[in-house]
Amino acid sequence: MVPTSPSDLDPRALLQHLVRIDSVNSDLVPGAAGEGELALWCADWLISQGFAVSLLEARLGRPSVVGIKRGTGDGRSLMLNAHLDTVGVATYEGDPFSGDLVDGRIYGRGAIDTKSGLAAILVAAARASALPLSGDIVVTLVADEEFGSLGTEEVLRTYRADAAIIVEPSNLELTTAHRGFAWFDLTLTGLAAHGSQPALGVDAIAHAGLVLQALDALRDRLESGPAHPTLGHGAVRVSKISGGDDAATVAASCVLTLERRMLPGESPSQVEAELRALLVDLANRVPDFQFDLTCVVARAAFEALADWPIVRELTASAARTLGHEPATRGEPFWTDAGLVLEAGIPCVVFGATGDGLHADTEWVEAASVVALTDILEGTIASWCR
């Protein structure tokens, strides 16, 4: 798979090879392969193209790859980010690692999410590195995006750039916004009593019902406010609930997992304060209402501005390749762009066309991978010159 020169690179063939390397996230699927084999392969590939390569592995067995091609030193640097890991394959129909090209589509787990991005970044970076560039190309291929984003977090502890492109599926449109999210564990503490004398106890499940009503009211308030132009409204829901010991006992405890999806401008601390205020109000009104709210994980929303230089450069490169200016869009799901922007690096999300993310059949349009590669190459060339 190592070409003799950058002009020989074919992102479609490279993608087929990448799909055939199992990189299922081992936090999502215990015992899965993880990113190790794919990370080492990509590292060797980048070295063969003249990049200085580092492996980051703060957590053993979960490596990320950073490849840098230095410019002359007086230009802007560009970070290109894609994730190595995929979701599981237990329900996948057929061979999840086939990489088959059928009727213009390449199939397999990760084909669109996002080994198409890996292939496009590798080829675009290699081609562009043959040009006389003044700025650095910083390739970051990260572990664990599908679970905890430990790879991008580790990269950002050491590496910076003047701008970044995060490659995720986007139908060759610019994703300039996506929601953030926060997950909370809410424990309601009651008092056990015999079911024949419920007045002697405190029913934590009944208190959970009051929480559900309060969350319904919060949802109504969120949906009655101004909508974001591409993301709509924020959201709140209960994703898990458990409580009680047996049919004859008043529940002494009930645990709920809450999810809050945030818009740009809403911070994790703000939404936690919002939920806590709701619960304090219940505690003030309801006798014996006791709660403990713990934030499990929180990630801020992402939004890029149209006048950022990296947005303009990527838009111009896409227009040259596609023959028209690409549309912009927002996504309901989160990406590592949230972390990159939080680190102070202006960024935008862009990727290939396909379907089947996390589904039983996954594919990417091969032509869109070629177009993505050309667009990234053009952006690197204009940005780093």
BELFENVEN-V742996 format. One record per residue. N is the residue number from 0. RES is the residue in one small letter. PSI is psi as a letter, one per 40 degrees, with the letter a starting at -180 (999 if undefined). OMEGA is omega in whole degrees, 0 to 359 (none if undefined). D_FIRST is the distance of its C-alpha to the first C-alpha in Angstrom with 1 decimal. Layout:
N;RES;PSI;OMEGA;D_FIRST / N;RES;PSI;OMEGA;D_FIRST
This chain:
0;m;e;181;0.0 / 1;v;h;183;3.8 / 2;p;i;179;6.3 / 3;t;d;178;9.7 / 4;s;i;180;11.6 / 5;p;d;181;12.0 / 6;s;e;180;13.5 / 7;d;e;188;10.4 / 8;l;h;176;9.0 / 9;d;h;183;9.7 / 10;p;d;179;10.7 / 11;r;d;179;11.6 / 12;a;d;179;8.4 / 13;l;d;178;7.1 / 14;l;d;179;10.6 / 15;q;d;179;10.6 / 16;h;d;182;8.1 / 17;l;d;179;10.3 / 18;v;d;183;13.4 / 19;r;e;175;12.8 / 20;i;h;181;13.2 / 21;d;h;177;17.0 / 22;s;f;179;18.3 / 23;v;h;183;21.9 / 24;n;h;185;24.3 / 25;s;e;170;26.4 / 26;d;d;176;29.4 / 27;l;d;183;29.5 / 28;v;g;181;29.0 / 29;p;h;181;30.4 / 30;g;e;180;28.3 / 31;a;i;187;25.1 / 32;a;d;185;21.7 / 33;g;a;189;21.7 / 34;e;e;191;19.0 / 35;g;d;184;18.4 / 36;e;d;181;15.2 / 37;l;d;179;13.5 / 38;a;d;180;15.1 / 39;l;d;179;13.9 / 40;w;d;180;10.2 / 41;c;d;179;10.8 / 42;a;d;178;13.1 / 43;d;d;181;10.8 / 44;w;d;179;8.3 / 45;l;d;177;11.7 / 46;i;d;180;13.0 / 47;s;d;180;10.5 / 48;q;e;174;11.8 / 49;g;e;179;15.3 / 50;f;i;169;16.4 / 51;a;h;192;19.1 / 52;v;h;173;18.1 / 53;s;i;171;20.7 / 54;l;h;177;20.6 / 55;l;h;185;23.8 / 56;e;f;178;25.2 / 57;a;d;174;28.9 / 58;r;h;186;28.8 / 59;l;h;179;27.4 / 60;g;e;181;24.4 / 61;r;g;186;23.8 / 62;p;i;167;21.5 / 63;s;i;185;20.6 / 64;v;h;172;18.3 / 65;v;h;177;19.7 / 66;g;h;184;17.9 / 67;i;h;170;20.3 / 68;k;h;185;20.2 / 69;r;h;171;23.9 / 70;g;a;181;25.8 / 71;t;e;172;29.1 / 72;g;e;182;30.9 / 73;d;f;180;33.3 / 74;g;a;182;31.3 / 75;r;h;178;30.4 / 76;s;i;181;27.6 / 77;l;h;176;25.5 / 78;m;h;175;24.0 / 79;l;h;189;21.2 / 80;n;h;171;21.4 / 81;a;i;183;19.7 / 82;h;i;181;20.1 / 83;l;d;189;17.8 / 84;d;i;173;20.4 / 85;t;i;172;21.6 / 86;v;a;187;24.9 / 87;g;i;186;25.8 / 88;v;e;187;25.3 / 89;a;d;182;28.6 / 90;t;e;183;29.9 / 91;y;h;180;26.7 / 92;e;h;182;27.4 / 93;g;a;183;25.0 / 94;d;h;182;21.6 / 95;p;e;183;20.7 / 96;f;f;184;17.0 / 97;s;d;186;16.5 / 98;g;f;184;14.4 / 99;d;i;174;16.3 / 100;l;h;184;16.9 / 101;v;h;177;20.6 / 102;d;f;175;23.0 / 103;g;e;180;20.9 / 104;r;i;174;20.2 / 105;i;h;188;17.3 / 106;y;i;173;18.9 / 107;g;i;180;18.7 / 108;r;h;183;20.0 / 109;g;e;184;18.8 / 110;a;d;178;17.6 / 111;i;d;188;20.2 / 112;d;g;349;21.3 / 113;t;f;176;19.1 / 114;k;d;169;15.4 / 115;s;d;176;15.8 / 116;g;d;177;17.1 / 117;l;d;182;14.3 / 118;a;d;182;11.8 / 119;a;d;179;14.5 / 120;i;d;182;15.4 / 121;l;d;183;12.1 / 122;v;d;181;11.7 / 123;a;d;181;15.5 / 124;a;d;179;15.9 / 125;a;d;179;13.5 / 126;r;d;183;15.2 / 127;a;d;182;18.6 / 128;s;e;177;18.3 / 129;a;e;180;18.5 / 130;l;i;175;22.0 / 131;p;g;184;25.2 / 132;l;i;176;25.6 / 133;s;d;179;28.5 / 134;g;i;182;27.5 / 135;d;i;168;24.9 / 136;i;h;181;21.7 / 137;v;h;180;21.7 / 138;v;h;179;18.8 / 139;t;h;181;20.1 / 140;l;h;200;18.2 / 141;v;i;174;21.0 / 142;a;i;159;22.3 / 143;d;f;177;25.2 / 144;e;d;185;25.7 / 145;e;e;181;26.8 / 146;f;c;187;29.6 / 147;g;e;179;30.9 / 148;s;f;181;28.6 / 149;l;d;181;28.7 / 150;g;d;179;25.4 / 151;t;d;175;26.5 / 152;e;d;180;29.9 / 153;e;d;178;28.5 / 154;v;d;186;26.5 / 155;l;e;175;29.6 / 156;r;e;185;31.7 / 157;t;d;192;30.0 / 158;y;i;177;28.2 / 159;r;i;173;29.7 / 160;a;i;180;29.0 / 161;d;d;177;31.3 / 162;a;i;181;29.7 / 163;a;i;169;26.9 / 164;i;h;176;25.1 / 165;i;h;186;24.4 / 166;v;h;175;22.0 / 167;e;i;182;23.5 / 168;p;h;180;24.2 / 169;s;e;178;26.9 / 170;n;f;182;26.8 / 171;l;f;173;26.0 / 172;e;i;181;29.3 / 173;l;h;172;30.2 / 174;t;h;184;31.2 / 175;t;e;177;33.9 / 176;a;i;167;35.7 / 177;h;i;182;35.4 / 178;r;i;166;37.8 / 179;g;i;179;38.1 / 180;f;i;173;39.2 / 181;a;h;177;41.4 / 182;w;h;182;42.1 / 183;f;i;168;45.5 / 184;d;h;179;47.2 / 185;l;h;178;50.9 / 186;t;h;177;53.3 / 187;l;h;184;56.8 / 188;t;h;178;59.4 / 189;g;a;180;62.5 / 190;l;h;182;65.1 / 191;a;i;175;65.3 / 192;a;i;178;68.4 / 193;h;h;182;69.7 / 194;g;d;178;68.8 / 195;s;e;180;72.5 / 196;q;g;185;73.2 / 197;p;d;180;70.4 / 198;a;e;179;72.6 / 199;l;e;181;72.5 / 200;g;a;173;68.7 / 201;v;h;189;66.2 / 202;d;h;180;63.7 / 203;a;d;179;60.2 / 204;i;d;176;59.0 / 205;a;d;177;61.7 / 206;h;d;175;60.6 / 207;a;d;176;57.0 / 208;g;d;177;58.6 / 209;l;d;177;60.0 / 210;v;d;179;56.7 / 211;l;d;178;55.2 / 212;q;d;180;58.0 / 213;a;d;178;57.5 / 214;l;d;175;53.7 / 215;d;d;179;54.7 / 216;a;d;177;56.9 / 217;l;d;178;54.2 / 218;r;d;178;51.8 / 219;d;d;180;54.6 / 220;r;d;179;54.9 / 221;l;d;185;51.2 / 222;e;e;178;51.2 / 223;s;e;180;54.4 / 224;g;i;179;53.1 / 225;p;h;179;51.3 / 226;a;i;172;47.8 / 227;h;i;186;44.7 / 228;p;d;179;43.7 / 229;t;e;185;40.3 / 230;l;e;181;40.5 / 231;g;b;184;44.0 / 232;h;i;169;45.9 / 233;g;i;185;45.2 / 234;a;i;174;45.5 / 235;v;i;180;46.9 / 236;r;i;171;46.9 / 237;v;h;182;47.4 / 238;s;d;178;44.3 / 239;k;i;176;45.9 / 240;i;h;176;49.5 / 241;s;i;180;51.2 / 242;g;i;178;54.7 / 243;g;i;181;57.8 / 244;d;d;180;58.5 / 245;d;i;187;60.5 / 246;a;d;187;62.6 / 247;a;e;185;65.8 / 248;t;h;173;64.9 / 249;v;h;186;64.6 / 250;a;h;178;61.1 / 251;a;e;181;61.1 / 252;s;i;173;57.5 / 253;c;h;183;55.0 / 254;v;h;178;51.5 / 255;l;i;169;49.6 / 256;t;h;183;46.1 / 257;l;i;174;46.2 / 258;e;h;177;43.5 / 259;r;h;177;44.2 / 260;r;h;191;41.8 / 261;m;i;174;42.5 / 262;l;i;171;42.6 / 263;p;h;184;41.9 / 264;g;e;175;45.0 / 265;e;h;181;45.5 / 266;s;i;175;44.6 / 267;p;d;180;44.1 / 268;s;d;179;47.4 / 269;q;d;182;49.2 / 270;v;d;175;48.2 / 271;e;d;178;49.1 / 272;a;d;178;52.5 / 273;e;d;179;53.0 / 274;l;d;181;52.5 / 275;r;d;178;54.6 / 276;a;d;177;57.4 / 277;l;d;182;57.4 / 278;l;d;176;57.7 / 279;v;d;177;60.4 / 280;d;d;177;62.4 / 281;l;d;180;62.3 / 282;a;d;179;63.4 / 283;n;d;185;66.3 / 284;r;d;187;67.5 / 285;v;h;179;66.8 / 286;p;h;174;68.7 / 287;d;f;177;66.7 / 288;f;h;180;63.3 / 289;q;h;183;61.0 / 290;f;i;170;57.4 / 291;d;h;182;54.5 / 292;l;h;181;51.5 / 293;t;h;175;48.2 / 294;c;h;181;45.2 / 295;v;d;177;42.1 / 296;v;i;179;39.4 / 297;a;h;178;39.7 / 298;r;h;182;37.3 / 299;a;i;176;38.7 / 300;a;i;182;38.1 / 301;f;h;172;36.0 / 302;e;h;176;37.1 / 303;a;i;180;35.9 / 304;l;i;186;38.4 / 305;a;d;183;38.1 / 306;d;e;175;39.1 / 307;w;h;181;36.5 / 308;p;d;182;34.6 / 309;i;d;177;31.2 / 310;v;d;180;32.4 / 311;r;d;181;33.7 / 312;e;d;180;30.6 / 313;l;d;178;28.2 / 314;t;d;180;30.9 / 315;a;d;179;31.1 / 316;s;d;178;27.3 / 317;a;d;180;27.2 / 318;a;d;178;30.3 / 319;r;d;183;28.8 / 320;t;d;187;25.8 / 321;l;d;183;27.7 / 322;g;e;177;31.0 / 323;h;i;179;33.0 / 324;e;h;182;33.4 / 325;p;i;175;31.7 / 326;a;i;172;34.1 / 327;t;i;185;34.5 / 328;r;i;171;34.8 / 329;g;i;181;35.6 / 330;e;i;177;34.2 / 331;p;d;184;36.3 / 332;f;i;183;33.6 / 333;w;i;173;32.6 / 334;t;i;178;29.4 / 335;d;e;175;28.5 / 336;a;d;178;29.8 / 337;g;d;179;33.2 / 338;l;d;182;32.4 / 339;v;d;179;30.8 / 340;l;d;179;33.9 / 341;e;d;177;36.2 / 342;a;e;177;34.7 / 343;g;e;181;35.9 / 344;i;h;176;32.8 / 345;p;h;186;33.2 / 346;c;i;178;30.4 / 347;v;i;181;29.6 / 348;v;h;183;27.5 / 349;f;i;180;25.4 / 350;g;a;190;22.8 / 351;a;a;181;21.7 / 352;t;h;179;23.9 / 353;g;a;181;24.0 / 354;d;i;176;26.1 / 355;g;f;176;26.5 / 356;l;h;178;26.2 / 357;h;e;186;27.3 / 358;a;a;186;28.5 / 359;d;e;173;28.2 / 360;t;h;184;25.7 / 361;e;h;181;23.2 / 362;w;i;175;21.4 / 363;v;i;174;20.3 / 364;e;h;183;20.9 / 365;a;d;181;17.7 / 366;a;d;181;19.7 / 367;s;d;177;20.7 / 368;v;d;176;17.2 / 369;v;d;180;16.9 / 370;a;d;178;20.4 / 371;l;d;180;19.8 / 372;t;d;180;17.0 / 373;d;d;180;19.4 / 374;i;d;178;22.3 / 375;l;d;179;20.7 / 376;e;d;179;19.7 / 377;g;d;180;23.3 / 378;t;d;177;24.8 / 379;i;d;184;23.0 / 380;a;d;182;24.2 / 381;s;d;183;27.7 / 382;w;d;188;28.1 / 383;c;e;174;26.9 / 384;r;999;none;28.6
